[in-house]
């Protein structure tokens, strides 16, 4: 696939993802209001926790949608790489908000375990069941998107948390309605919070690594140097190698290459960049040549 077709495909994919995210945003924001009312009426922490989670989901999906909008903007004088990295920033923000949400749920759940409060099981059960259906539809809508980049993973992590929260609320409602076990509400809320922390850790870790200009996990710098030395004629040394990710799909590199005096510099540059692209997927490399004079 040549660069033009590749970029065209990425643009079409981004537009498709953007529409899916917008549809999911409308569904999540709409049902969030229903859950707030249901949580207040029934007195259920699980429903209120889920509605709070859906509020952060709505914000997350909105941020994701904005990220796709900005990612299509061309580079300018101030942002010479364009705006595609905003998607990584959005994913990192989503991860951090998941940590905060989990903390709030844990705090309230512990308080309710120590001081149980009455909960209406039947209204809670009905609303939780409807919420589970809405969340499943939202998840499959987002999961069917073409490119599961970190931005989409962030949105999916939030929606997956909603599914777990709805399941917990459904189970808790059943235990309360049929057995009167009120403490099931905060206990299952704690379980959801722990699962949210796991998702938040992975998402913020992956996106944070990119924001810190880390190299791809599967790439070793020594391997890059050894490969270039073995496959590019005229190389004496490769040093000052830096490799980092701009986004999940864009890896950049800079390096210094020492070559023999009188060697065809254009050919060496071509061979280095071709090898980096074909072997390591690095399509944007800046190479500084240093000439080695034989005595």
C-alpha positions in Angstrom: 0.0 0.0 0.0 1.6 3.3 -1.1 1.7 6.3 1.2 -1.2 8.0 -0.5 -3.5 5.0 -0.2 -2.3 4.4 3.3 -3.1 7.9 4.4 -6.5 7.8 2.6 -7.4 4.6 4.4 -6.4 6.1 7.7 -8.5 9.1 7.1 -11.6 7.0 6.2 -11.0 4.8 9.2 -10.7 7.8 11.4 -14.0 9.3 10.2 -15.7 5.9 10.7 -14.4 5.7 14.2 -15.4 9.3 14.9 -19.0 8.5 14.0 -19.1 5.4 16.1 -17.7 7.3 19.1 -20.3 10.1 18.6 -23.2 7.6 18.5 -21.8 5.9 21.7 -21.5 9.3 23.4 -25.2 10.1 22.8 -26.2 6.7 24.2 -24.0 6.9 27.3 -25.0 10.5 28.1 -28.7 9.8 27.7 -28.8 6.7 29.9 -26.5 8.4 32.5 -29.4 10.7 33.4 -31.7 7.6 33.8 -29.2 6.0 36.2 -28.8 9.1 38.3 -32.6 9.2 38.8 -32.7 5.5 39.5 -29.8 5.6 41.9 -31.4 8.4 43.9 -34.8 6.7 44.0 -33.5 3.3 45.0 -30.7 4.5 47.2 -28.2 2.2 45.4 -24.5 3.0 45.5 -23.9 0.6 42.6 -26.3 2.5 40.3 -24.8 5.9 41.4 -21.3 4.5 40.9 -22.3 3.4 37.5 -23.9 6.7 36.6 -20.7 8.5 37.9 -18.7 6.2 35.7 -20.9 6.9 32.8 -20.4 10.6 33.4 -16.7 10.1 33.0 -17.3 7.9 30.0 -19.3 10.6 28.4 -16.4 13.0 29.0 -14.0 10.4 27.8 -16.0 9.7 24.6 -16.3 13.5 24.0 -12.5 13.8 24.4 -12.0 10.9 22.1 -14.3 12.5 19.5 -12.4 15.8 19.8 -9.1 13.9 19.4 -10.2 12.5 16.1 -11.3 15.9 14.9 -7.9 17.4 15.8 -5.9 14.5 14.4 -7.0 15.4 10.9 -5.7 18.9 11.2 -2.5 19.5 9.2 0.8 20.4 10.7 1.6 24.1 11.2 4.4 26.4 12.2 3.9 25.7 15.9 3.1 22.0 15.8 5.3 20.6 13.0 4.2 17.0 13.6 0.5 17.9 13.5 -2.1 17.1 16.1 -2.2 13.3 15.9 -0.6 13.0 19.4 -3.6 14.5 21.0 -5.1 11.0 20.8 -2.4 9.7 23.1 -3.0 12.6 25.4 -6.7 11.8 25.4 -5.9 8.1 26.3 -3.7 9.2 29.1 -6.3 11.5 30.5 -8.9 8.7 30.3 -6.6 6.4 32.3 -6.1 9.0 35.1 -9.8 9.7 35.4 -10.4 5.9 35.8 -8.0 6.0 38.8 -9.9 8.9 40.3 -13.3 7.3 39.7 -12.2 4.0 41.3 -10.9 5.9 44.4 -14.3 7.6 44.9 -16.2 4.3 44.6 -13.9 2.6 47.1 -14.3 5.5 49.6 -18.1 5.4 49.4 -18.3 1.6 49.4 -16.3 1.3 52.6 -18.5 3.9 54.2 -21.6 1.9 53.3 -20.1 -1.4 54.5 -19.5 0.2 57.9 -22.9 2.0 57.9 -25.4 -0.1 55.7 -28.2 1.9 54.1 -31.6 0.7 52.7 -31.8 0.0 49.0 -34.9 -0.7 46.9 -34.0 -3.9 45.0 -36.7 -4.0 42.3 -36.2 -0.5 40.7 -32.4 -1.1 41.0 -32.8 -4.4 39.2 -34.8 -2.9 36.3 -32.5 0.0 35.7 -29.4 -2.1 36.0 -30.7 -4.6 33.4 -31.5 -1.7 31.0 -28.0 -0.2 31.7 -26.3 -3.5 30.9 -28.1 -3.7 27.5 -27.1 -0.1 26.7 -23.5 -0.6 27.7 -23.2 -3.8 25.7 -24.5 -2.0 22.6 -22.1 0.8 23.2 -19.2 -1.5 23.6 -19.8 -3.5 20.4 -20.3 -0.2 18.6 -16.9 1.0 19.6 -15.2 -2.5 19.5 -16.2 -2.8 15.8 -14.2 0.3 14.9 -11.4 -0.4 12.4 -8.3 0.8 14.2 -8.0 -0.1 17.9 -5.5 2.7 18.7 -4.9 3.9 22.2 -7.6 6.5 21.9 -10.2 3.8 21.1 -8.7 1.5 23.8 -9.3 4.3 26.3 -12.9 4.7 25.3 -13.4 0.9 25.3 -11.8 0.6 28.8 -14.3 3.1 30.1 -17.3 1.3 28.5 -16.0 -2.1 29.6 -16.0 -0.6 33.1 -19.6 0.4 32.6 -20.5 -3.2 31.6 -18.8 -4.5 34.8 -20.6 -1.9 36.9 -23.9 -2.8 35.4 -23.3 -6.5 36.0 -22.4 -5.7 39.6 -25.5 -3.6 40.1 -27.6 -6.3 38.5 -26.2 -9.0 40.8 -26.5 -6.8 43.9 -30.1 -5.9 43.0 -31.0 -9.6 42.8 -29.4 -10.3 46.1 -31.1 -7.4 47.7 -34.5 -8.0 46.2 -34.6 -11.8 46.8 -32.5 -12.1 50.0 -32.4 -8.7 51.6 -28.6 -8.7 51.5 -28.1 -4.9 51.4 -24.3 -5.1 51.9 -24.0 -6.7 48.4 -24.4 -3.3 46.9 -21.1 -1.8 48.3 -19.2 -5.1 48.1 -19.8 -5.5 44.4 -19.0 -1.8 43.9 -15.6 -2.5 45.4 -15.0 -5.3 42.9 -15.8 -3.0 40.0 -13.4 -0.4 41.4 -10.6 -2.9 41.5 -11.2 -3.9 37.9 -11.2 -0.2 36.9 -7.8 0.3 38.6 -6.4 -2.6 36.5 -7.7 -1.0 33.3 -6.4 2.4 34.3 -3.0 1.1 35.1 -2.5 -0.5 31.7 -4.0 2.4 29.7 -2.1 5.2 31.5 1.1 3.1 31.4 0.9 2.5 27.6 0.0 6.1 26.8 2.4 7.6 29.3 5.2 5.6 27.7 4.5 7.2 24.4 4.2 10.7 25.9 7.6 10.1 27.5 8.9 9.4 24.0 9.6 5.8 24.8 10.7 3.2 22.1 8.3 0.5 21.0 8.3 -2.4 23.4 9.4 -4.9 20.7 12.4 -2.8 19.6 15.9 -3.0 21.1 18.4 -0.2 20.2 21.3 -2.7 20.1 19.4 -4.7 17.6 19.0 -1.7 15.4 22.7 -0.8 15.5 23.8 -4.4 14.9 21.4 -4.8 12.0 22.6 -1.6 10.3 26.2 -2.5 10.7 25.5 -5.9 9.1 23.5 -4.8 6.1 24.7 -1.3 5.2 28.0 -1.2 3.3 30.6 1.4 4.3 29.5 1.9 7.9 32.2 2.2 10.5 30.0 3.0 13.5 26.5 3.9 14.5 26.0 5.9 17.7 23.7 8.5 19.4 20.7 6.4 18.4 17.3 7.6 19.6 14.0 5.9 18.8 10.7 7.1 20.0 7.0 6.8 19.2 5.0 9.8 18.1 1.8 7.7 18.2 1.2 4.0 18.3 1.7 3.8 14.5 4.4 6.3 14.0 8.0 5.6 15.1 10.8 8.1 14.6 14.6 7.9 14.9 17.7 9.9 14.9 21.3 8.6 14.7 24.9 9.4 13.8 26.6 7.1 11.3 30.3 7.1 10.7 31.4 6.1 7.2 34.6 5.8 5.2 35.9 8.9 3.5 35.0 8.9 -0.2 32.0 6.6 0.2 28.8 7.4 -1.7 27.0 9.3 1.0 23.6 9.4 -0.8 23.7 5.6 -1.1 24.5 5.1 2.6 21.7 7.4 3.6 19.3 5.6 1.3 20.4 2.1 2.6 20.1 3.2 6.3 16.6 4.6 5.8 15.4 1.7 3.7 16.7 -0.8 6.3 15.1 1.1 9.2 11.8 1.2 7.3 11.7 -2.4 6.1 13.1 -4.1 9.2 11.8 -1.9 12.1 8.9 0.1 10.7 10.7 3.4 11.2 9.6 5.6 8.3 10.9 8.9 9.6 14.6 8.9 10.4 17.1 11.8 10.6 20.7 10.6 9.9 23.9 12.6 10.6 26.8 11.3 8.6 30.3 11.5 10.0 33.2 10.8 7.6 36.1 8.6 8.8 39.4 9.4 7.1 41.8 6.5 6.5 45.4 7.1 7.4 
